[in-house]
Amino acid sequence: MPRKAKKIDLQNLEPEEKLKYEIAEELGLLDRVLKDGWKSLSAKETGRIGGLMTKRRREEKMGI
């Protein structure tokens, strides 16, 4: 039996989660994530999201 997808409230996320969804949207992956979940992404796609999250956090720390 397939698991029911939990409805995501994009307005009410923790900052870390919000950043993840923002990057997924920028990469054109948000629709797939919302429809099929994070597991629908390839390792390359999730790695790209993780890399960009790390880069953004580093830039925020440095004040760029």
Beta strands, then each sheet from edge to edge (+ up, - down):
end
